[in-house]
Amino acid sequence: MAFADPQTVTINAVPYTLPRTSSGSSSGVFTKDDGTVRLFIGHSQGKRIQDTIRVEFQKIAPNPLVSAQNILYSMSASVRVDRPLTGFTVVEAKQVCDGLFALLTATSGAKTTQLLGGES
C-alpha cells in the first residue's frame, strides 16, 4: 500500500501540499510545485529492514559574505528505522518510534532544540 497522493507537510505553521512526483517498488517522492519542499519515503531489505522518511527544504536567503547577493540554502530532516528481519513486530517497532517522537516533541520540542544546539 502506498502513501496517499498528495501528502501535506506543515513547516512553521505553513502547510505544503506535495503531489507524488516519483514512485518505485519500494519508494515514493512527493514534491512541491516549485521544488522547495520534498518528501521521500523509502524501504530497503537485506540482512535488516530499513524504513526511511525524509523532508528536504530549500530557501533563498542573503549570502552572509556578499550582502547584495541571495543564495539557495537547503536542509533535510529524516528518520530511519533499522530493525532485524525477525524479532520485532510492526506494532513493537512503532512503539519504539513513538517513544522517540514523544521525547523530541515534549515540552514544546525542548529536546529537539537541545539536539540542534549541539548538546549531547
VENLINWO-V737392 format. One record per residue. N is the residue number from 1. RES is the residue in one small letter. PHI is phi in whole degrees, -180 to 180 (NA if undefined). PSI is psi in whole degrees, 0 to 359 (999 if undefined). BURIAL is 1 if it has 16 or more other ideal C-beta (glycine too) atoms within 10 Angstrom, else 0. Layout:
n=N res=RES phi=PHI psi=PSI burial=BURIAL
n=N res=RES phi=PHI psi=PSI burial=BURIAL
This chain:
n=1 res=m phi=NA psi=139 burial=0
n=2 res=a phi=-102 psi=158 burial=0
n=3 res=f phi=-63 psi=146 burial=0
n=4 res=a phi=-65 psi=155 burial=0
n=5 res=d phi=-116 psi=121 burial=0
n=6 res=p phi=-90 psi=173 burial=0
n=7 res=q phi=-108 psi=155 burial=1
n=8 res=t phi=-122 psi=130 burial=0
n=9 res=v phi=-120 psi=129 burial=1
n=10 res=t phi=-105 psi=122 burial=0
n=11 res=i phi=-124 psi=122 burial=0
n=12 res=n phi=54 psi=46 burial=0
n=13 res=a phi=68 psi=9 burial=0
n=14 res=v phi=-107 psi=117 burial=0
n=15 res=p phi=-81 psi=130 burial=0
n=16 res=y phi=-111 psi=123 burial=1
n=17 res=t phi=-88 psi=124 burial=0
n=18 res=l phi=-122 psi=103 burial=1
n=19 res=p phi=-74 psi=155 burial=0
n=20 res=r phi=-67 psi=129 burial=1
n=21 res=t phi=-118 psi=350 burial=1
n=22 res=s phi=-157 psi=147 burial=0
n=23 res=s phi=-147 psi=132 burial=0
n=24 res=g phi=-130 psi=182 burial=0
n=25 res=s phi=-66 psi=333 burial=0
n=26 res=s phi=-138 psi=28 burial=0
n=27 res=s phi=-156 psi=161 burial=0
n=28 res=g phi=-152 psi=149 burial=1
n=29 res=v phi=-131 psi=137 burial=1
n=30 res=f phi=-125 psi=129 burial=1
n=31 res=t phi=-135 psi=136 burial=1
n=32 res=k phi=-65 psi=151 burial=1
n=33 res=d phi=-57 psi=331 burial=0
n=34 res=d phi=-96 psi=2 burial=0
n=35 res=g phi=80 psi=5 burial=0
n=36 res=t phi=-82 psi=341 burial=0
n=37 res=v phi=-130 psi=133 burial=1
n=38 res=r phi=-140 psi=137 burial=1
n=39 res=l phi=-117 psi=125 burial=1
n=40 res=f phi=-115 psi=134 burial=1
n=41 res=i phi=-129 psi=126 burial=1
n=42 res=g phi=-149 psi=156 burial=1
n=43 res=h phi=-136 psi=143 burial=0
n=44 res=s phi=-139 psi=150 burial=0
n=45 res=q phi=-142 psi=121 burial=0
n=46 res=g phi=-135 psi=247 burial=0
n=47 res=k phi=-74 psi=340 burial=0
n=48 res=r phi=-137 psi=165 burial=0
n=49 res=i phi=-101 psi=131 burial=1
n=50 res=q phi=-125 psi=125 burial=0
n=51 res=d phi=-115 psi=128 burial=1
n=52 res=t phi=-128 psi=138 burial=0
n=53 res=i phi=-133 psi=132 burial=0
n=54 res=r phi=-141 psi=137 burial=0
n=55 res=v phi=-110 psi=128 burial=1
n=56 res=e phi=-112 psi=137 burial=1
n=57 res=f phi=-133 psi=136 burial=1
n=58 res=q phi=-125 psi=148 burial=0
n=59 res=k phi=-150 psi=158 burial=0
n=60 res=i phi=-105 psi=130 burial=0
n=61 res=a phi=-147 psi=164 burial=0
n=62 res=p phi=-60 psi=142 burial=0
n=63 res=n phi=-73 psi=123 burial=0
n=64 res=p phi=-67 psi=342 burial=0
n=65 res=l phi=-94 psi=334 burial=0
n=66 res=v phi=-132 psi=96 burial=0
n=67 res=s phi=-61 psi=334 burial=0
n=68 res=a phi=-83 psi=0 burial=0
n=69 res=q phi=-115 psi=135 burial=0
n=70 res=n phi=-103 psi=145 burial=0
n=71 res=i phi=-133 psi=163 burial=0
n=72 res=l phi=-89 psi=128 burial=0
n=73 res=y phi=-114 psi=149 burial=0
n=74 res=s phi=-141 psi=155 burial=0
n=75 res=m phi=-151 psi=166 burial=0
n=76 res=s phi=-144 psi=156 burial=0
n=77 res=a phi=-134 psi=133 burial=0
n=78 res=s phi=-142 psi=160 burial=0
n=79 res=v phi=-127 psi=129 burial=0
n=80 res=r phi=-123 psi=125 burial=0
n=81 res=v phi=-103 psi=122 burial=1
n=82 res=d phi=-118 psi=120 burial=0
n=83 res=r phi=-144 psi=158 burial=1
n=84 res=p phi=-72 psi=165 burial=0
n=85 res=l phi=-64 psi=327 burial=0
n=86 res=t phi=-133 psi=161 burial=0
n=87 res=g phi=114 psi=334 burial=0
n=88 res=f phi=-128 psi=131 burial=0
n=89 res=t phi=-80 psi=167 burial=0
n=90 res=v phi=-60 psi=320 burial=0
n=91 res=v phi=-62 psi=315 burial=0
n=92 res=e phi=-66 psi=318 burial=0
n=93 res=a phi=-63 psi=320 burial=1
n=94 res=k phi=-63 psi=322 burial=0
n=95 res=q phi=-62 psi=321 burial=0
n=96 res=v phi=-65 psi=315 burial=0
n=97 res=c phi=-60 psi=315 burial=0
n=98 res=d phi=-58 psi=321 burial=0
n=99 res=g phi=-64 psi=316 burial=0
n=100 res=l phi=-64 psi=313 burial=0
n=101 res=f phi=-64 psi=322 burial=0
n=102 res=a phi=-64 psi=318 burial=0
n=103 res=l phi=-61 psi=314 burial=0
n=104 res=l phi=-71 psi=332 burial=0
n=105 res=t phi=-100 psi=348 burial=0
n=106 res=a phi=-61 psi=151 burial=0
n=107 res=t phi=51 psi=53 burial=0
n=108 res=s phi=56 psi=36 burial=0
n=109 res=g phi=78 psi=27 burial=0
n=110 res=a phi=-58 psi=318 burial=0
n=111 res=k phi=-69 psi=326 burial=0
n=112 res=t phi=-64 psi=317 burial=0
n=113 res=t phi=-62 psi=319 burial=0
n=114 res=q phi=-63 psi=316 burial=0
n=115 res=l phi=-59 psi=310 burial=0
n=116 res=l phi=-69 psi=338 burial=0
n=117 res=g phi=-83 psi=0 burial=0
n=118 res=g phi=90 psi=8 burial=0
n=119 res=e phi=-76 psi=151 burial=0
n=120 res=s phi=-138 psi=999 burial=0
